[in-house]
Amino acid sequence: MKGESGARDLAIAVGVVVALSRFAPDGFVWPIALVLLAGVILGSLQVVAEADPAGQGKGVPVESLLLPGAAALAALGAIRLVPVGIVLAPAFVLAGGLVGLALVTELRIARASGPPSSPDRTAVLIEVLVIGFLGFAGVATLVPGGLPVPGEGGGAIGENALAVIAQAGGDAILALLLGYRVAALRSSNFRDVAWFGFTGAAVVAIAAVALRSIEIPLILGPALLVLVFFLWDAIHSGGVARRRDPWRAWETAALAILAIVVIGWSAGIRG
């Protein structure tokens, strides 16, 4: 079908970009990531728009574009965990395949006449799990000390503030994309979905700073960030996200206080 053909072409393009980026200096990967994200979102928009059944006129919901974009970012970062050698070839294929898989899932949901089916919801959540882990690990590879080795130090904010900020910011962007997609599975209200996306991003960023400061070793840190993300989702899936503004004000204040405490503690200010 036309949509699947477009998904395949976009996946191949992402695989090529990821392959080239593997040999770029770390400092160049960040701008490449932004360009790749924009390109995949625009490409996904065209692919999903072509999948709109004739006469249905549904348009393309924003959430349909975010999972492929997040998959591209995850692939771009995670590929740097793969050592240069023969194993890079299948890794490039898997990188493009991850984007293609996410896009095919979104195509199936876009073609449905009703809300996502249970199998489609499960597929999205599994893809979010995989993309989240690879993405958080990929972000960590792009900053000094992002994947701490026990005993080697480098975790405290004061020692490398820019690296910690970059890591927390990258994790927050990825969590925002994934959080918005997950929330859209259970709500069509833009305020509720956006609220979960932004608060989820804040929670993951705070957790990233905390985990960095205590030097959680290697890929255990990214795995714990995925756990934090899904725990936050579990809290909101019970209807918390749909409560009215007073609860959201308290939640925002609590997150702000938590952020101050974590940053102060990580910087060595222990009360």
N, C-alpha and C positions, 0 to 999 in steps of 0.2 A: 504494500500500500504506500501511498505517497508520503504519509507521515512517517512511517518506519524508514523509508528511504532517506528522508531528511534527517532523521535521528542518527542513522548510520553515518551520513556524510559529516554531521556535526561531531560525532564521536571520533571519527578519523582525524578531523582537524584538531580536536583537543589533544589527541594522542601525539600528533606531530609537534604541537606547541609544547607539551609537557616534555617530550623527548629533547627538544632544543634547549628548554629551560634547565634541564639537568646539568648542562655544562656551563651555565651562566654563573657569574659570581653571586654570592648570597645577596649583595646589595641591590642587584638588578632584578631579583625575583619578585620583590614587593610591587614595583610598577608593572611587571609582567602579569602579576596576579590580578591587579585592578583591571588591566586591559582585557585579560582573559575572561574575568567575571562579566564585564560589560558585553563582550562578544558572545558569550554563551547565553546570556539572558536575551539578547536581541535575536540570536539564532533560534533559541527555544520559542520565542514569541512567534516567529514565522512558522516554525514547524507545527506548534500546537494550533495556531490559527488556521492552518490548512486542514487540520483534522476536524474542525467544526462541521458537523453534519449539515448538509444543504438545507437551508430554510430554518435551522434551529436558532441561529443568531445569538448564541450564548456569549460570544466574545471570549477573551482569554483572561482568566483570573490571575492576579499577581502571583498567587502561591504556586501556580503551575510552572513558573519560571525559576523559582528559587532553589528547588532541589537539584536540578541540573547544574545551576551556577555553583552551589555549594560543593557538588561532586567534583567540578572542575578545579576549584580551589584546593580541595582535599588531595586530589591527584597531584597537583602541582607541588604541594609541600611534601607529601608522603614519598614521592619518587626520590627525594634526596636521602631517604633512609636506605635506599637500595645501592649497594656498592657498584662502582663502575666495573662492568664485565658482561659476560654472556647473559646473566639474569636480567639485565636491563631490557632486553627485547620483549620478553613476555610481560614485564612490568609496564612497558609503554602500551601494550595491547590492553592490559587490565585497566589502565588509567582511562583510556578512551571508552572501554566497555562499561566502566562505572557510570560515566556520563550518559552513555547510550541506554543503559538499564533504567536510570532515573527518568530519562525522557520518554521511554516507552511506557513506563508506569503512568506518567502524566498524560500521555496520549490516550491511554485506556480510560483514565478517569474523565478526561475531557469529552470523550465520545459517549459516555454514559448519559442516560436521560435523567438520572436522579443523583442523589448524593453518593459518595464513594461506597462501594460494597465492602463487606468485612474483609475479604481477601485483599482488596486494594489497600485498605487501611493498614493491614498487617504488612503488606509489601512496603508501604511508605515508611512505617516505623522501623522495619528491619534495615532499609536503606539509610534512614537517618542514623541508626546505630552505627553502621559501618562507616558512613561518611563522617560522622562526628568523631569517631575514634581516629580515623586516618587524618582528618583535618586538624584536630588538636595536636596529634603527633607531628604533622607536617609543619604547623606553625612553630612548634618547639624546636624543630631542626633549623629554623631560619634565624634564631637569635642565640647569642653566646650564652651557654649554660642553660639552654632551654630544656635539655634532657639531662638533668644533673647526674653525675656519677658519684656514688657515696664516698665521702671523704675528700672530695676535690674542691668543695666550697663553690662559691659563685651564685648563691641563691638570694642573698639579701638585697633589698632594693637599693640601699646606699652604695653597694658595690658596683651595680650596673643598672642604674635607674632606667636608661633609655631602652635597654633590652627587655626589662620587666614590663614597661609600658607598651612596647611593641608586641610582646607576647600576649598580654592581657587584651590589647586592642584587636589583634588578629583573632583570638579566641572569641571575643565578643561579636565580631562581624559574622563569624561562622555560626555562632549560637543564634544570632538574630535571624539569619536565613532559615536555619532549621526550625527554630522555635515558631516562626510565623507559619511555616508549612505544617507543622504538627498541630498548632492551634486551629488552623483552617479546616482540619479534619472534623472538628467537633462544633465549630461555630462559623456562621456566615456574617457575623457582626464585625465590621472593620475595627471598631474600637477595642473589642475584646481580643481579637486576634493580634492587633498591633501591640496592645498592652502586654500580652504574654511574650511576644517577640522581644520587646525592649527590656522587660524585667528579666526574662530568661538570659538575655545577653549580659545584663548587669550582674546577675548571680554567677554566671560562668566566669566573667572577668574577675570578680572578687575571689572566687575559688582558685582561679589561676594564679593570682598574686599570692594567696595563702599557701598553695602547694609549692610554688616556686621558692618561697621563703624558707620552708622546712625541708627543701631539697628531696622531694619525693623522687626516688630513683627511676631513671629511664622512662619506659613507656607506661609505667604505673600511673604517672601523673595524668596523661591523656585519658587513660581508662577511668580514673576517678572523676575527671571532668564530665565524661559521658554519664556516669552515675549521678552526678549532681544535676545535670540537665534533665534526666528522666525523673529524678525525685521531684524537681520543681514542676515538671509536667504533671506528675501524679497528684501533687497538691492542688493544681489548678483544674485538673480534669473533673474534680468533684463539684465544680461550680463556683469555686472561689473567684475565678476570672470574671464571672458574670455579676459579681456583687457590685454595689454602687460605689460612687466616688469616695465616700468616707473611708471605706476599707482600702481603696487604692491609695489614698493620701497616707494612711498609716503604713501601708506596705512600702511606699516610696521612702518615707522617713526611716523605716527600719533598715532598708537597703543602704541608704545614705550613711546611717550610723555604723552599720556593719562595715561598709567600705572604709570609713575613717579609722575604725578600730583595726582592721586588717592591715591597712597601709601603715599606720603608726606602729603596729606590732612588728611588721616586716622590716620597717626601717630601724628597728632596735629600740623604739620607745615603749618599754614595757612598764605599765603602771603598777 
